[in-house]
Amino acid sequence: MIAVKQVEIPRTASDMNDSRQATVVQALKLESETLKVLDHPNIVQYLGFEETPTNLSMFMEYLSGGSIGSCLRKHGRFDEDVTKSFTLQILAGLDYLHSKGILHRDLKSDSILVEMSGVCKISGFGISKRTDDQNEAHEAMQGTVFWMAPEVINPQKKGYSFKIDIWSIGCVVLEMWTGTRPWLGEEVVAVMFKLYESKLPPPVPDGLVLSPLADDFRKKCFTINPEERPSAAELRRHPYLTLSPEWVFGGFATRS
């Protein structure tokens, strides 16, 4: 089985001028161009692209477990070792992406797919950005607000860099700890205001008790100054992500 992501090509000039449809078409083309040059066990595998007079279709490997987001909505929050295993794998994929000069810009639980074997893979590259300069600043507000870093909302003169994906990783880990999206109960406008004015990270829900190592990992992901926020390579070495011997023996996650 394979997965197909398909969009309809506008049929008339007026349809082509429909900004929403044009954006969807452009996003799929961008996602295809990004995915086809990537090769990593924690990045969804690209299989091909087809353009007909009526449709654009991108073919990818099929992951039967759905997304981390769908698993959370179905089963609730994850066991600690599952969270650690998935986080290690996401960071491995993200480290690879950043080494290739790619900002994902929309990391969230729904953009990370899962195999029944326990392997997870980053997908959803429709608004990713490729650059040859890892220090290049970007200013376009892209992404989903609840997983968005403050500097994306308020780039000021510095813009933003690869470190926005690290903030999003923190949001995904918080989702796996709680079973709910970050900023639960908050509206988009309220969250944007808090990110813009106060640069606040998503709160830890009442009742969630984190170990000192888990809380340190959270704080590092949500470091306000992006220049001080660790890279994916650095976070992969964080002691919080040490798996229990039984889990490592099972072979579900490695640090390779």
C-alpha positions as a LaTeX table, in Angstrom:
\begin{tabular}{lrrr}
\hline
Residue & $x$ (\AA) & $y$ (\AA) & $z$ (\AA) \\
\hline
Met1 & 0.00 & 0.00 & 0.00 \\
Ile2 & 1.06 & 3.59 & $-0.62$ \\
Ala3 & $-0.29$ & 6.96 & 0.47 \\
Val4 & $-1.44$ & 9.56 & $-2.07$ \\
Lys5 & $-1.81$ & 13.26 & $-1.40$ \\
Gln6 & $-3.85$ & 14.79 & $-4.20$ \\
Val7 & $-5.12$ & 18.28 & $-5.07$ \\
Glu8 & $-7.28$ & 19.49 & $-7.92$ \\
Ile9 & $-5.74$ & 21.83 & $-10.47$ \\
Pro10 & $-7.80$ & 25.00 & $-11.08$ \\
Arg11 & $-9.60$ & 24.66 & $-14.40$ \\
Thr12 & $-10.14$ & 28.32 & $-15.32$ \\
Ala13 & $-8.26$ & 31.58 & $-15.01$ \\
Ser14 & $-10.66$ & 32.74 & $-12.30$ \\
Asp15 & $-10.11$ & 29.51 & $-10.39$ \\
Met16 & $-6.36$ & 30.00 & $-10.75$ \\
Asn17 & $-6.74$ & 33.39 & $-9.11$ \\
Asp18 & $-8.41$ & 31.79 & $-6.08$ \\
Ser19 & $-5.65$ & 32.34 & $-3.56$ \\
Arg20 & $-6.63$ & 29.38 & $-1.40$ \\
Gln21 & $-6.56$ & 26.88 & $-4.24$ \\
Ala22 & $-3.37$ & 28.33 & $-5.67$ \\
Thr23 & $-1.75$ & 28.05 & $-2.24$ \\
Val24 & $-2.74$ & 24.39 & $-1.92$ \\
Val25 & $-1.34$ & 23.58 & $-5.36$ \\
Gln26 & 1.90 & 25.43 & $-4.64$ \\
Ala27 & 2.23 & 23.74 & $-1.25$ \\
Leu28 & 2.01 & 20.26 & $-2.76$ \\
Lys29 & 4.62 & 21.11 & $-5.39$ \\
Leu30 & 6.92 & 22.48 & $-2.69$ \\
Glu31 & 6.39 & 19.44 & $-0.50$ \\
Ser32 & 7.25 & 17.15 & $-3.41$ \\
Glu33 & 10.40 & 19.09 & $-4.27$ \\
Thr34 & 11.50 & 18.94 & $-0.63$ \\
Leu35 & 10.72 & 15.29 & 0.03 \\
Lys36 & 12.28 & 13.84 & $-3.10$ \\
Val37 & 15.82 & 14.81 & $-2.03$ \\
Leu38 & 15.48 & 13.43 & 1.52 \\
Asp39 & 16.52 & 9.98 & 2.69 \\
His40 & 16.28 & 9.25 & 6.41 \\
Pro41 & 14.54 & 6.56 & 8.48 \\
Asn42 & 12.60 & 9.22 & 10.41 \\
Ile43 & 11.40 & 11.17 & 7.34 \\
Val44 & 8.42 & 9.87 & 5.38 \\
Gln45 & 9.65 & 8.31 & 2.13 \\
Tyr46 & 8.82 & 10.00 & $-1.17$ \\
Leu47 & 7.79 & 7.63 & $-3.97$ \\
Gly48 & 6.82 & 9.86 & $-6.87$ \\
Phe49 & 4.77 & 12.70 & $-8.33$ \\
Glu50 & 2.19 & 12.85 & $-11.11$ \\
Glu51 & 0.58 & 15.83 & $-12.83$ \\
Thr52 & $-2.50$ & 15.37 & $-15.02$ \\
Pro53 & $-4.75$ & 18.04 & $-16.57$ \\
Thr54 & $-7.02$ & 17.82 & $-13.53$ \\
Asn55 & $-4.91$ & 16.76 & $-10.53$ \\
Leu56 & $-1.54$ & 16.83 & $-8.85$ \\
Ser57 & $-0.69$ & 13.67 & $-6.92$ \\
Met58 & 2.24 & 12.94 & $-4.63$ \\
Phe59 & 2.96 & 9.32 & $-3.69$ \\
Met60 & 4.52 & 8.42 & $-0.34$ \\
Glu61 & 5.01 & 5.37 & 1.83 \\
Tyr62 & 1.95 & 4.39 & 3.84 \\
Leu63 & 2.28 & 4.29 & 7.63 \\
Ser64 & $-0.53$ & 2.25 & 9.12 \\
Gly65 & $-0.42$ & 3.72 & 12.62 \\
Gly66 & $-1.72$ & 7.16 & 11.62 \\
Ser67 & $-0.20$ & 10.26 & 13.21 \\
Ile68 & 0.95 & 10.90 & 16.76 \\
Gly69 & $-1.97$ & 13.32 & 17.00 \\
Ser70 & $-4.55$ & 10.71 & 15.99 \\
Cys71 & $-3.02$ & 8.20 & 18.41 \\
Leu72 & $-3.26$ & 10.71 & 21.25 \\
Arg73 & $-6.87$ & 11.51 & 20.45 \\
Lys74 & $-7.71$ & 7.80 & 20.34 \\
His75 & $-5.67$ & 6.44 & 23.25 \\
Gly76 & $-4.75$ & 9.42 & 25.45 \\
Arg77 & $-1.31$ & 10.42 & 26.66 \\
Phe78 & 1.66 & 8.15 & 26.04 \\
Asp79 & 3.74 & 6.01 & 28.36 \\
Glu80 & 6.99 & 7.75 & 29.33 \\
Asp81 & 9.24 & 5.45 & 27.28 \\
Val82 & 6.98 & 5.83 & 24.22 \\
Thr83 & 7.29 & 9.60 & 24.55 \\
Lys84 & 11.08 & 9.35 & 24.87 \\
Ser85 & 11.37 & 6.97 & 21.93 \\
Phe86 & 9.25 & 9.15 & 19.65 \\
Thr87 & 11.09 & 12.29 & 20.77 \\
Leu88 & 14.47 & 10.73 & 19.99 \\
Gln89 & 13.26 & 9.75 & 16.54 \\
Ile90 & 11.72 & 13.15 & 15.79 \\
Leu91 & 14.93 & 14.85 & 16.86 \\
Ala92 & 16.97 & 12.49 & 14.65 \\
Gly93 & 14.81 & 13.38 & 11.67 \\
Leu94 & 14.91 & 17.08 & 12.51 \\
Asp95 & 18.69 & 17.03 & 12.95 \\
Tyr96 & 18.92 & 15.55 & 9.45 \\
Leu97 & 16.54 & 18.15 & 8.01 \\
His98 & 18.48 & 21.03 & 9.51 \\
Ser99 & 21.76 & 19.57 & 8.23 \\
Lys100 & 20.20 & 19.71 & 4.76 \\
Gly101 & 19.22 & 23.37 & 5.23 \\
Ile102 & 15.49 & 22.73 & 5.67 \\
Leu103 & 13.22 & 24.42 & 8.21 \\
His104 & 10.06 & 22.39 & 8.67 \\
Arg105 & 7.99 & 25.33 & 10.09 \\
Asp106 & 4.89 & 23.26 & 10.91 \\
Leu107 & 5.96 & 20.50 & 13.29 \\
Lys108 & 3.03 & 19.22 & 15.35 \\
Ser109 & 1.65 & 15.87 & 16.40 \\
Asp110 & $-0.50$ & 15.60 & 13.26 \\
Ser111 & 2.56 & 15.96 & 11.00 \\
Ile112 & 4.42 & 13.01 & 12.54 \\
Leu113 & 3.35 & 9.61 & 11.25 \\
Val114 & 3.71 & 6.28 & 13.06 \\
Glu115 & 4.36 & 2.71 & 11.99 \\
Met116 & 2.90 & $-0.14$ & 14.01 \\
Ser117 & 6.48 & $-1.22$ & 14.78 \\
Gly118 & 7.03 & 1.94 & 16.82 \\
Val119 & 8.96 & 3.93 & 14.20 \\
Cys120 & 7.78 & 7.51 & 13.64 \\
Lys121 & 8.47 & 9.75 & 10.66 \\
Ile122 & 8.20 & 13.48 & 10.02 \\
Ser123 & 5.82 & 14.50 & 7.23 \\
Gly124 & 3.85 & 17.62 & 6.24 \\
Phe125 & 6.46 & 19.67 & 4.35 \\
Gly126 & 3.99 & 21.96 & 2.58 \\
Ile127 & 5.37 & 25.15 & 4.14 \\
Ser128 & 8.93 & 24.03 & 4.76 \\
Lys129 & 11.76 & 26.32 & 3.72 \\
Arg130 & 15.06 & 25.34 & 2.16 \\
Thr131 & 18.11 & 27.54 & 2.60 \\
Asp132 & 21.85 & 27.26 & 2.04 \\
Asp133 & 22.56 & 29.50 & 5.02 \\
Gln134 & 21.56 & 28.13 & 8.44 \\
Asn135 & 21.97 & 31.62 & 9.88 \\
Glu136 & 19.61 & 33.18 & 7.35 \\
Ala137 & 16.71 & 35.05 & 8.96 \\
His138 & 13.13 & 34.47 & 7.82 \\
Glu139 & 10.16 & 36.71 & 8.48 \\
Ala140 & 7.05 & 35.13 & 6.92 \\
Met141 & 4.60 & 33.99 & 9.60 \\
Gln142 & 4.18 & 30.31 & 8.74 \\
Gly143 & 2.92 & 27.40 & 10.81 \\
Thr144 & 0.13 & 26.57 & 13.24 \\
Val145 & $-0.17$ & 29.04 & 16.11 \\
Phe146 & $-0.45$ & 26.56 & 19.01 \\
Trp147 & 2.95 & 25.07 & 18.07 \\
Met148 & 4.56 & 28.36 & 17.02 \\
Ala149 & 7.65 & 29.98 & 18.53 \\
Pro150 & 7.40 & 33.63 & 19.72 \\
Glu151 & 9.90 & 34.88 & 17.15 \\
Val152 & 7.61 & 33.70 & 14.32 \\
Ile153 & 4.80 & 35.91 & 15.66 \\
Asn154 & 7.14 & 38.80 & 16.41 \\
Pro155 & 10.29 & 38.47 & 14.25 \\
Gln156 & 11.40 & 42.08 & 14.85 \\
Lys157 & 14.61 & 42.83 & 12.94 \\
Lys158 & 16.25 & 39.46 & 13.58 \\
Gly159 & 13.66 & 37.25 & 11.88 \\
Tyr160 & 13.75 & 33.60 & 12.83 \\
Ser161 & 15.91 & 30.56 & 12.19 \\
Phe162 & 15.99 & 26.76 & 12.50 \\
Lys163 & 15.38 & 27.13 & 16.23 \\
Ile164 & 11.65 & 27.61 & 15.66 \\
Asp165 & 11.41 & 23.85 & 15.03 \\
Ile166 & 12.91 & 23.20 & 18.48 \\
Trp167 & 10.11 & 25.19 & 20.14 \\
Ser168 & 7.62 & 23.09 & 18.15 \\
Ile169 & 9.32 & 19.91 & 19.39 \\
Gly170 & 8.69 & 21.11 & 22.93 \\
Cys171 & 5.00 & 21.54 & 22.08 \\
Val172 & 4.80 & 18.01 & 20.63 \\
Val173 & 6.45 & 16.52 & 23.71 \\
Leu174 & 4.00 & 18.42 & 25.91 \\
Glu175 & 1.20 & 16.88 & 23.82 \\
Met176 & 2.57 & 13.39 & 24.41 \\
Trp177 & 2.84 & 14.05 & 28.16 \\
Thr178 & $-0.73$ & 15.34 & 28.45 \\
Gly179 & $-2.67$ & 13.78 & 25.57 \\
Thr180 & $-3.98$ & 17.23 & 24.56 \\
Arg181 & $-2.77$ & 20.03 & 22.30 \\
Pro182 & $-0.66$ & 22.86 & 23.72 \\
Trp183 & $-2.58$ & 25.92 & 24.89 \\
Leu184 & $-5.70$ & 23.82 & 25.45 \\
Gly185 & $-8.75$ & 26.02 & 26.07 \\
Glu186 & $-7.09$ & 29.11 & 24.55 \\
Glu187 & $-8.24$ & 30.76 & 21.33 \\
Val188 & $-5.82$ & 31.53 & 18.50 \\
Val189 & $-5.88$ & 35.31 & 19.02 \\
Ala190 & $-5.21$ & 34.98 & 22.75 \\
Val191 & $-2.26$ & 32.66 & 22.12 \\
Met192 & $-0.82$ & 35.00 & 19.50 \\
Phe193 & $-1.03$ & 37.88 & 21.98 \\
Lys194 & 0.76 & 35.88 & 24.68 \\
Leu195 & 3.50 & 34.83 & 22.26 \\
Tyr196 & 3.87 & 38.36 & 20.88 \\
Glu197 & 3.77 & 40.36 & 24.10 \\
Ser198 & 4.95 & 38.03 & 26.84 \\
Lys199 & 6.79 & 35.31 & 24.89 \\
Leu200 & 5.18 & 32.73 & 27.14 \\
Pro201 & 5.53 & 28.99 & 26.45 \\
Pro202 & 2.44 & 26.79 & 26.57 \\
Pro203 & 1.57 & 26.16 & 30.23 \\
Val204 & 1.98 & 22.83 & 31.99 \\
Pro205 & $-1.56$ & 21.68 & 32.82 \\
Asp206 & $-2.61$ & 21.29 & 36.44 \\
Gly207 & $-2.08$ & 17.74 & 37.59 \\
Leu208 & 0.87 & 16.99 & 35.29 \\
Val209 & 3.91 & 16.21 & 37.42 \\
Leu210 & 7.22 & 16.31 & 35.56 \\
Ser211 & 10.50 & 14.86 & 36.75 \\
Pro212 & 13.38 & 17.35 & 37.11 \\
Leu213 & 14.94 & 16.00 & 33.90 \\
Ala214 & 11.67 & 16.22 & 31.97 \\
Asp215 & 11.11 & 19.78 & 33.15 \\
Asp216 & 14.66 & 20.72 & 32.18 \\
Phe217 & 14.08 & 19.29 & 28.70 \\
Arg218 & 10.85 & 21.31 & 28.44 \\
Lys219 & 12.57 & 24.52 & 29.53 \\
Lys220 & 15.39 & 24.04 & 27.03 \\
Cys221 & 12.90 & 23.64 & 24.16 \\
Phe222 & 11.08 & 26.78 & 25.32 \\
Thr223 & 14.16 & 28.95 & 25.82 \\
Ile224 & 12.95 & 32.42 & 24.86 \\
Asn225 & 16.17 & 33.59 & 23.20 \\
Pro226 & 16.45 & 31.40 & 20.08 \\
Glu227 & 20.22 & 31.85 & 20.05 \\
Glu228 & 20.35 & 30.08 & 23.41 \\
Arg229 & 17.83 & 27.41 & 22.45 \\
Pro230 & 19.65 & 24.10 & 21.83 \\
Ser231 & 19.87 & 22.47 & 18.43 \\
Ala232 & 18.27 & 19.13 & 17.59 \\
Ala233 & 21.71 & 17.49 & 17.80 \\
Glu234 & 22.22 & 18.88 & 21.31 \\
Leu235 & 18.75 & 17.88 & 22.51 \\
Arg236 & 19.28 & 14.30 & 21.35 \\
Arg237 & 21.91 & 13.99 & 24.05 \\
His238 & 19.67 & 15.28 & 26.85 \\
Pro239 & 19.61 & 12.85 & 29.80 \\
Tyr240 & 15.81 & 12.93 & 29.96 \\
Leu241 & 15.74 & 10.88 & 26.76 \\
Thr242 & 17.55 & 7.91 & 28.30 \\
Leu243 & 15.33 & 4.89 & 27.71 \\
Ser244 & 14.79 & 2.04 & 30.14 \\
Pro245 & 16.95 & $-1.06$ & 29.39 \\
Glu246 & 13.86 & $-3.09$ & 28.48 \\
Trp247 & 12.80 & $-0.56$ & 25.87 \\
Val248 & 16.28 & $-0.27$ & 24.34 \\
Phe249 & 16.48 & $-4.06$ & 24.15 \\
Gly250 & 13.22 & $-4.04$ & 22.23 \\
Gly251 & 14.93 & $-2.02$ & 19.53 \\
Phe252 & 12.28 & 0.68 & 19.11 \\
Ala253 & 14.63 & 3.65 & 19.37 \\
Thr254 & 18.31 & 4.37 & 19.13 \\
Arg255 & 20.59 & 7.39 & 19.26 \\
Ser256 & 22.24 & 6.59 & 15.94 \\
\hline
\end{tabular}
